[in-house]
Amino acid sequence: MKSDTFEINGFRVMCHSLNTLIIGSGAASLNAAVSLHSLGVSDFIIATAKWGAGTTNNAGSDKQTYYKLSLCGREKDSVIAMARDLFNGHCMHGDIALCEAQGSVRAFMNLVSLGVPFPQDKYGAWAGYKTDNDPRGRATSAGPYTSKIMFGVLAAEIKRREIRVLDNHHVVALLKDEKNAEIKGALAVNTNEKDPRQSLVLFNVTNIIMGTGGPGDIYSASVYPVSQNGSTGMALKAGASCQNLTETQFGIASLKFRWNLSGSFQQVIPRYYSTDKKGNDENEFLNKFFPDYRSLAKAIFLKGYQWPFDAEKIHNYGSSLIDLLVYREKEVKKRKVFLDFTRNITWEGIEIFDPGYLDPLVRNYLDRSGSLQGTPAERLRAMNPPALELYLEQNIDLTVEPLEIAVCAQHCNGGLKGNIWWESDLKHLFPVGEVNGSHGVSRPGGAALNSGQVGSFRAAQYISARYGDAPPEKEIFLRSVNKMLRSETDLAECWIKAGRRKDNESILTEIRERMSGSAGIIRDADNISKAAREAAVLCEGIAGRLGASSVEDLKDCYLLADRCLTHYVWLEAIRIYMEKGGRSRGSFIVNTGDLLRDGKIEEAGKPANLCSYDRQTEKSILEVAYSNGKVIASMVGVRRVPVQDLWFEKVWKNYREDNYFDC
């Protein structure tokens, strides 16, 4: 890596020239770095806004799931079976599904070798269980902090290999060749500096691996860590395409401490209730929507491994009816909602937990888990003690304190478009992890962690084999990105001259409220159209409403502009999907009436409003790009799982001749 400084537009800029810039410090980015190093690439660096601040190191659940190919037991499994199951989640390209399935064993065993303590029996079998949208029990877990442990072992490997990290470097813009759709560099704000005019850092690169996570900060009801911002907007601004932006996952989560309340948190059958804003008028609001105790207890139990809200799991007292009722209680009736582990459900005036009344599925699971104790907290302690302990670490005791909850944004299944090597249509840009929108509509729980590990390794593979060239000389680089770089520094100059403005705070609140109000689990065509128009107006005037008096302010201005563009494109994608006749699917309902009124709520799950993938809009992948202030959309046919020619002599020949990378 070569580094020097120069002056541009009144800014003193540090410029680093190197083969590959890795953005972010989540598990996907760190695995990309370790993989590049293992493959013999040394001219790269990690730039991260804050080391360890992303979702990987700060998120989890009761026992956070990692999804992989089954490696034990009698149940039959294969790479093709896993690929087809991923593909059958709809709107996921089959060749991507095949890569994720084929790479899952290698990715999993790499984590095992690095020290992630996935459980196994005395014969060395990694036992599995069923997770959301999983037909075969491929899930495994290292406990509530699976991804945090993944971050820890990968971070240790980064340190052991002495891979260089630039901390407190917020990459705020991607720079492309103005003649070709090809990445050439990036601009960052270094918040270690004191003077805004000396805080800009320029990267002259051949490749960028972008592992910046999902845009969790654009929803007000969010289970993403507070520190998770996302940066999809800068890729859109540079010309990269996105896909499946309609598909965000939502689920029930705690608010005081942001955490997914999935798995055993639900399987021990806690009590749901609501109060007015002052904590009075306690009401177990679920009861009147279920015909009997058994059906209510079963729905709560199933919420454990059917955790994301699912439009197909509402009808006939399904588990997602609970999410809909929680949303209604909180967003429509404006009440506070709680999950209570200290007491059992009250039915017809009596607090009850009687195994004899439970559905056999529920009773057998709790019995085999040794979890038939008297209260939900006691059952949770028996089934999954770490689930209790992780809340105790946050000074929350579930044996005495209920959790305030909401239906929160949890994961973006859509994001930037990538090919089978995770390369964007903006050449030399490799989005890995959640920022890559490969997941389709209904992915199995934990598949995103597998995708991030497989995709980041494949990106490193491709770079080492095909994109190993050094970057151009600095003068050539500056000429190729001059227009974009001038535009970004002009923005910085404008904000610094304006000084900090009050709008910096109010704009983010506006974005979050617009997204949670219009792009959550209930989506109305008129509301979406109105929200998209408002977002477009905000984008047009965003630059003039921001200002900076410090390096932190300057960074925040770039981030706010990024969120603004991101939420506009998200809303436009949803509007286009609905305008073209797209119906309820995945984690949202297209509202065709006031279904949240009393007596109407069951209409949400009626088959007539559900996507059946018989319309072109629903069975195609919606791709969007941003150009000249407008969103350009196209419907793309889903590529099926490839039929491979695995004749060994042919595969061996292609491998020897190094031509198997060609897409």
PyMOL commands that set and color helices and strands:
alter all, ss='L'
color gray80, all
select helices_A, chain A and resi 27-38+79-87+94-102+104-114+146-160+196-198+216-218+232-238+264-267+287-289+293-302+311-313+320-332+355-357+360-368+376-383+385-392+433-435+447-466+474-480+482-498+503-518+525-545+551-579+601-605+607-609+616-619+648-656
alter helices_A, ss='H'
color red, helices_A
select strands_A, chain A and resi 2-8+11-23+44-47+65-67+139-141+165-166+169-176+183-190+200-210+242-243+248-254+259-260+271-275+336-340+346-347+350-351+403-412+415-416+429-431+522-523+589-590+621-627+630-636
alter strands_A, ss='S'
color yellow, strands_A
deselect
rebuild
show_as cartoon
